[in-house]
Amino acid sequence: MISPTLWRELFKPRYARQFALAHELGLHAWYHCCGNFDLIMDDFHEIGADVINISQPNVVDVAAVGRRLRGPAARLGEAARGVPVGVWIAGLVALAWVLRSRRMYGDGGQTVELLEGGQWINHKEPLDRLLTALIYRTGHAVTGWDAGTAVALVSTLAGVAYWLAVLRLARRRPLPGAGEWPIWLLLGATGTSALFFGHVENYALLTAGTLWTLALALEATTEPPRPFWPAALAFGVTFATHLSAIWLAPALVVAWALRAARRSRWRPALGEAALGAAVAFAPFAVVAIGMLVGGMGWSGFSTTNFGGGDGSLFVPLRATASPLERVTLLSAAHLGDFGNQLLLVAPVGAVLALVGWLGRRRDGRRADAGTWVLLAASVGTLAYAFLFNPDMAFFHPGLGALAEWDLFAFVAVPVTLLGVWWLRTAMDEGDERDALLLGAGATALLLAGAWVLFNAGVNS
């Protein structure tokens, strides 16, 4: 028996030095304890014990020890888990509809005109336009609502699909030591989230599909028994919804290659690739055949149709060729617009993705198989945002080029998910990571909230 005061004087400094040495050597510090150590348990947490092995649970309340030594991030997650997930999602959808966007960007006005003019489908976003047209025609016949309301409803309902994908990720890939809440907050509080607040454009379903594609690709990569084809199918449906999803294809190739590398034979891997390619192409094939049968033809599937208003698909390399082209690829203006829009749709995620790999783990690891999938997705979508030639003809004096922010909004999904993944693979649990999580979460919530309110017309 020894008093807490004497223990702190004689033993605590020595244990602290031993634990520090273990950490310097890349080891975890485990401490085996007999008896009731209630009065000094916080001291062990303070000096860096990674694991406390309690050998007499009959004299120590193990659950109470866990609650007491858990970091602030985990305590926040514990409180959040008390609310049913369905309540969270229903509340988010209700809030999204109340604060739905009152601003029109890019082609929003044209989308409304085309729907009210009788359009059922188009070549750029086939399934998105078809679903929206169906909801508009049904709603207009029953309640008389206009096309703008139908588009806003589709965007809001896309939020349900997005939040369900966040739920799947949070439950299957909670952040060690912090739980599910960082996944919810960091993936939910991005500039891209404004799409799900009744945004009148065609990119909300693309964004939800992007998250489902990556969630299933991560499962296929990090849990080898899980099949690859669900990720391929999610990609195929997302691509048929909006053709911009093609820039996610490198992530699927990397996911398949990582799975194939684990196999001793290539024949099963090639069979898996063939099945994946078939289910990925099937949704678009159905759409294309339907267009052909319906008399639309395939001429609309062209680079001229997919480019900006001047028909040019990519930002010009050296010189502008039309009034709609205001920048060249490597100009300071284009770099500024690119950075501005990235920080608008993924302000916190972009920073975490850029610097998260600098974190240090005691075991020296920085990445796993999932990291490479997310890197491929991030590089592919960022290349799209940098190279694609939109019609940035509208500006806000305080926020810069905004007309096509929604076109690039889905880029925030792989970039933010990569930033969150770095917190898993490149950083150890502990107070430092908890502080980073709380700061990042609070910043993300503040910025996303301000952007949603701006679009809702609050104090504008």
C-alpha positions in Angstrom: 0.0 0.0 0.0 1.2 3.5 -0.8 -0.5 6.9 -0.7 -1.3 8.7 -4.0 1.0 11.6 -2.9 4.0 9.4 -2.3 3.3 7.4 -5.5 3.3 10.6 -7.6 6.5 11.7 -6.0 8.4 8.4 -6.3 6.9 6.3 -9.1 5.1 8.6 -11.5 8.3 10.3 -12.9 9.9 7.0 -13.5 6.9 5.5 -15.3 6.7 8.7 -17.4 10.3 8.2 -18.5 9.8 4.5 -19.3 6.6 5.2 -21.3 8.3 8.0 -23.2 11.2 5.7 -24.1 8.8 3.1 -25.3 7.1 5.6 -27.5 10.4 6.8 -28.9 11.1 3.2 -29.9 7.8 3.0 -31.7 6.2 0.8 -29.0 3.0 1.0 -27.0 3.2 1.3 -23.2 1.1 -1.3 -21.5 0.7 -1.2 -17.7 -0.6 -4.1 -15.7 -2.4 -3.1 -12.5 -3.7 -5.2 -9.5 -6.0 -3.7 -7.0 -8.1 -0.5 -7.0 -6.2 2.4 -8.6 -9.1 4.8 -8.8 -7.2 7.7 -7.2 -4.3 7.6 -9.6 -5.9 6.4 -12.9 -5.8 9.9 -14.4 -2.1 10.0 -13.8 -1.5 7.0 -16.0 -3.5 8.7 -18.8 -1.4 11.9 -18.3 2.0 10.2 -18.6 1.1 8.3 -21.7 0.0 4.8 -20.8 -1.6 3.3 -24.0 -3.2 0.3 -22.4 -4.1 -0.3 -18.8 -4.5 -4.0 -18.1 -6.9 -4.4 -15.1 -6.5 -7.8 -13.6 -9.1 -7.5 -10.8 -12.3 -6.3 -12.3 -14.0 -7.4 -9.1 -12.5 -4.3 -7.3 -12.5 -1.9 -10.3 -15.4 -0.7 -12.4 -13.9 -1.3 -15.8 -16.7 0.6 -17.6 -16.3 3.6 -15.3 -12.5 3.6 -16.0 -13.2 3.6 -19.8 -15.6 6.5 -19.5 -13.2 8.5 -17.3 -10.1 8.0 -19.4 -11.8 8.4 -22.7 -10.8 11.6 -24.6 -13.1 14.5 -25.3 -13.7 13.3 -28.8 -14.9 10.0 -27.6 -17.1 11.6 -25.0 -18.8 13.7 -27.6 -19.4 10.6 -29.7 -21.0 8.9 -26.7 -23.5 11.7 -26.3 -24.3 11.7 -30.0 -25.0 7.9 -30.0 -27.9 8.5 -27.6 -30.0 9.9 -30.5 -31.4 7.3 -33.0 -29.9 7.7 -36.5 -33.3 8.0 -38.1 -34.0 11.0 -36.0 -30.7 12.6 -37.1 -31.4 12.1 -40.8 -35.0 13.2 -40.5 -33.9 16.3 -38.7 -31.2 17.1 -41.3 -33.7 16.7 -44.2 -36.3 18.9 -42.4 -33.6 21.5 -41.8 -32.5 21.3 -45.4 -36.0 22.0 -46.7 -36.6 24.9 -44.3 -33.2 26.4 -45.3 -33.3 25.4 -48.9 -31.4 27.6 -51.4 -33.0 30.7 -52.8 -30.1 31.4 -55.2 -29.7 30.2 -58.7 -26.2 29.2 -60.1 -24.9 28.1 -63.4 -27.5 26.2 -65.4 -30.2 26.1 -62.8 -32.5 28.5 -64.6 -32.0 26.6 -67.9 -32.8 23.3 -66.1 -36.1 24.7 -64.9 -37.0 26.0 -68.4 -36.1 22.7 -70.1 -38.2 20.7 -67.6 -41.2 23.0 -67.9 -40.7 22.8 -71.7 -41.2 19.0 -71.7 -37.7 17.6 -71.5 -37.5 14.1 -70.1 -33.8 13.2 -70.4 -30.5 14.7 -71.6 -27.1 13.4 -72.5 -25.0 15.1 -69.7 -27.0 13.8 -66.7 -29.4 11.1 -68.1 -30.8 9.4 -64.9 -30.7 12.6 -62.9 -32.9 14.5 -65.5 -35.2 11.5 -65.9 -35.9 11.2 -62.2 -36.4 14.9 -61.8 -38.7 15.0 -64.8 -40.8 12.2 -63.3 -41.1 13.9 -60.0 -41.9 17.2 -61.7 -44.6 15.8 -63.9 -46.2 13.8 -61.0 -46.0 16.7 -58.5 -47.3 19.2 -61.0 -50.3 17.0 -61.9 -51.1 16.4 -58.2 -50.2 19.7 -56.4 -49.3 22.1 -59.2 -45.8 22.7 -58.1 -43.2 24.1 -60.5 -40.1 22.6 -61.9 -37.8 24.5 -59.6 -39.6 22.9 -56.6 -39.1 19.5 -58.1 -35.4 20.0 -58.6 -35.0 21.3 -55.1 -36.9 18.2 -53.8 -34.6 15.8 -55.7 -31.6 17.6 -54.3 -32.9 17.4 -50.7 -33.8 13.7 -51.1 -30.3 13.1 -52.5 -29.2 14.2 -49.1 -31.0 11.1 -47.6 -28.9 8.8 -49.8 -25.7 10.8 -48.9 -26.4 10.6 -45.2 -27.1 6.8 -45.4 -23.7 6.4 -47.0 -22.1 8.5 -44.2 -23.9 6.2 -41.7 -22.5 3.1 -43.4 -19.0 4.6 -43.4 -19.3 5.7 -39.7 -20.4 2.3 -38.6 -18.0 0.2 -40.6 -15.1 2.6 -40.3 -15.3 4.5 -37.0 -12.3 6.5 -36.1 -10.3 4.5 -33.5 -10.6 6.2 -30.1 -13.1 8.8 -31.3 -16.0 6.7 -32.8 -18.5 7.6 -35.4 -19.0 11.4 -34.9 -15.9 12.6 -36.8 -17.2 10.8 -39.9 -20.6 12.4 -39.6 -19.3 15.9 -38.9 -16.4 16.2 -41.3 -18.1 14.5 -44.2 -21.4 16.3 -43.5 -20.2 19.8 -42.8 -18.6 20.7 -46.2 -19.5 23.4 -48.7 -20.8 20.5 -50.8 -23.5 19.9 -48.2 -25.3 23.0 -49.5 -26.4 20.9 -52.5 -28.7 18.9 -50.2 -30.4 22.1 -49.1 -32.8 22.3 -52.0 -30.2 23.4 -54.5 -31.7 23.9 -58.0 -29.2 22.1 -60.2 -28.2 18.6 -61.2 -25.3 17.6 -58.9 -26.7 16.4 -55.6 -27.3 12.8 -56.9 -23.8 12.8 -58.4 -22.4 13.7 -55.0 -24.4 11.1 -53.1 -23.4 8.5 -55.7 -19.8 9.4 -55.3 -19.8 8.8 -51.6 -21.5 5.4 -52.1 -19.0 4.4 -54.7 -16.1 5.2 -52.5 -17.6 3.7 -49.4 -18.1 0.4 -51.2 -14.7 0.6 -52.9 -13.1 1.0 -49.4 -14.9 -2.1 -48.2 -13.9 -4.1 -51.2 -10.2 -3.0 -50.7 -9.8 -3.3 -46.9 -12.1 -6.3 -46.4 -11.1 -8.8 -49.1 -13.9 -11.3 -48.5 -16.4 -8.6 -49.6 -17.1 -8.6 -53.4 -15.9 -5.9 -55.8 -19.0 -5.7 -58.0 -21.2 -3.6 -55.6 -18.6 -0.8 -55.8 -18.6 -1.1 -59.6 -22.4 -1.1 -59.7 -22.5 2.1 -57.6 -20.0 3.7 -59.9 -22.1 2.6 -62.9 -25.3 4.1 -61.5 -23.5 7.3 -60.6 -22.0 7.6 -64.0 -25.4 7.1 -65.7 -26.8 9.7 -63.4 -24.1 12.3 -64.3 -21.3 11.6 -66.7 -18.8 13.7 -64.7 -18.5 10.6 -62.5 -16.1 9.1 -65.0 -13.3 10.9 -63.2 -13.9 8.4 -60.3 -12.9 5.5 -62.5 -9.2 5.5 -61.4 -10.3 4.7 -57.8 -12.1 1.6 -59.0 -9.1 0.5 -61.0 -6.8 0.9 -58.0 -9.3 -0.9 -55.7 -9.4 -3.9 -58.1 -5.5 -3.9 -58.5 -5.0 -4.0 -54.8 -7.4 -6.9 -54.5 -5.7 -8.7 -57.4 -2.3 -8.2 -55.8 -3.4 -10.3 -52.8 -4.4 -13.2 -54.9 -2.1 -16.1 -55.8 -3.7 -16.6 -59.2 -4.7 -14.0 -61.8 -7.7 -15.9 -63.3 -10.1 -15.1 -60.4 -8.9 -11.5 -60.5 -9.6 -11.2 -64.2 -13.0 -12.7 -63.7 -13.7 -10.1 -61.0 -12.6 -7.4 -63.4 -14.9 -8.6 -66.1 -17.9 -8.8 -63.8 -17.1 -5.3 -62.4 -16.8 -3.8 -65.9 -20.1 -5.4 -66.9 -22.1 -4.1 -64.0 -20.4 -0.7 -64.2 -21.3 -0.3 -67.9 -24.8 -1.8 -67.7 -26.7 1.3 -66.3 -25.3 3.6 -69.0 -25.9 1.0 -71.7 -29.6 0.8 -70.7 -29.8 4.6 -70.8 -28.1 4.8 -74.2 -30.3 2.1 -75.7 -33.4 3.9 -74.3 -32.3 7.1 -75.9 -31.7 5.4 -79.3 -35.1 3.7 -79.1 -36.7 7.0 -78.1 -35.3 8.8 -81.1 -32.8 11.0 -79.3 -29.8 9.3 -80.8 -26.2 9.4 -79.5 -24.9 12.6 -81.1 -25.3 14.4 -77.8 -22.6 12.3 -76.3 -19.8 14.5 -77.6 -17.1 16.7 -76.2 -18.6 19.7 -77.8 -21.9 19.2 -75.9 -20.2 18.5 -72.6 -17.9 21.6 -72.7 -18.8 25.1 -71.6 -21.1 27.4 -73.6 -18.5 27.8 -76.3 -18.3 24.0 -76.8 -14.7 23.7 -75.5 -14.2 20.8 -73.1 -11.0 21.9 -71.4 -9.5 25.2 -70.2 -7.3 26.6 -73.0 -3.6 26.0 -72.5 -2.2 29.2 -73.9 -4.8 31.6 -75.3 -8.5 32.2 -75.0 -10.6 31.7 -78.1 -14.0 33.0 -77.1 -15.6 35.6 -74.8 -16.7 32.8 -72.5 -13.0 31.8 -71.9 -11.5 34.2 -69.4 -8.4 32.3 -68.2 -5.7 30.0 -69.5 -4.7 26.7 -67.8 -1.7 27.9 -65.9 -2.6 31.5 -65.4 -2.8 33.0 -61.9 -6.5 33.8 -62.4 -7.3 30.1 -63.1 -5.2 28.9 -60.2 -7.0 31.4 -57.9 -10.4 30.3 -59.2 -9.5 26.6 -58.7 -8.2 27.2 -55.1 -11.2 29.4 -54.3 -13.8 26.8 -55.3 -11.9 23.9 -53.6 -11.9 25.9 -50.4 -15.5 26.7 -50.8 -16.7 23.1 -51.2 -14.1 21.4 -48.9 -12.4 24.0 -46.7 -11.4 21.7 -43.9 -11.2 18.5 -45.9 -8.8 20.0 -48.3 -6.4 21.1 -45.5 -6.6 17.7 -43.8 -6.0 15.9 -47.1 -3.0 18.1 -47.8 -1.2 17.9 -44.5 -2.7 14.9 -42.8 0.0 12.5 -44.1 2.5 14.5 -42.1 1.1 13.0 -38.9 3.3 10.6 -37.0 2.3 7.2 -35.8 4.5 5.3 -33.3 4.6 2.3 -35.5 5.8 4.4 -38.5 2.7 3.7 -40.7 1.1 6.4 -42.7 -1.1 4.6 -45.3 -3.1 1.5 -46.0 -4.9 0.1 -49.0 -7.8 2.4 -48.6 -5.5 5.4 -48.7 -4.5 4.6 -52.3 -8.1 4.3 -53.4 -8.9 7.7 -52.0 -5.7 9.2 -53.4 -6.7 7.9 -56.9 -10.3 9.3 -56.5 -9.0 12.7 -55.2 -6.4 13.1 -58.0 -9.0 12.1 -60.7 -11.7 14.5 -59.5 -9.2 17.3 -58.8 -7.9 16.9 -62.3 -11.4 17.3 -63.6 -12.0 20.5 -61.5 -8.7 21.9 -62.8 -9.0 21.0 -66.5 -12.7 21.3 -67.2 -13.9 24.5 -68.9 -17.0 25.8 -67.2 -18.7 29.1 -67.9 -17.6 31.1 -65.0 -19.4 34.2 -66.1 -20.8 35.1 -62.7 -18.9 36.3 -59.6 -19.6 37.4 -56.0 -17.4 40.4 -54.8 -16.6 38.7 -51.6 -16.4 35.0 -52.6 -15.0 35.1 -56.1 -15.9 32.7 -59.0 -19.1 30.9 -57.9 -21.2 30.2 -61.0 -19.9 26.6 -61.3 -19.1 25.7 -57.7 -21.9 23.1 -57.7 -20.4 21.5 -60.8 -17.2 20.7 -58.9 -18.9 20.1 -55.5 -18.6 16.3 -55.7 -14.8 16.7 -55.6 -15.2 17.5 -51.9 -16.2 13.9 -51.2 -12.9 12.0 -52.0 -10.8 15.0 -50.8 -12.5 15.2 -47.4 -12.7 11.4 -47.0 -8.9 11.3 -47.7 -8.4 13.9 -45.0 -10.4 11.8 -42.5 -8.6 8.7 -43.6 -5.2 10.3 -42.8 -6.4 10.8 -39.2 -6.8 7.0 -39.1 -3.7 5.9 -40.8 -1.1 8.6 -40.1 -2.0 9.7 -36.5 -2.1 7.9 -33.2 -5.0 8.3 -30.8 -4.6 10.8 -28.1 -5.2 14.3 -26.9 -3.4 15.9 -29.8 -5.6 14.2 -32.4 -8.7 14.8 -30.3 -7.9 18.5 -30.2 -7.4 18.5 -34.0 -10.7 16.7 -34.5 -12.6 19.1 -32.3 -11.1 22.2 -34.0 -11.6 20.8 -37.5 -15.2 19.8 -36.7 -16.1 23.2 -35.2 -14.5 25.0 -38.2 -16.2 22.8 -40.7 -19.6 23.3 -39.1 -19.2 27.1 -38.9 -18.1 27.4 -42.5 -20.8 25.0 -43.9 -23.5 26.7 -41.8 -22.5 30.1 -43.1 -22.6 28.9 -46.7 -26.0 27.3 -46.3 -27.4 30.4 -44.8 -25.9 32.5 -47.6 -27.6 30.4 -50.2 -30.9 30.4 -48.2 -30.8 34.2 -48.4 -30.4 34.8 -44.7 -29.0 38.3 -44.1 -27.9 38.7 -47.7 
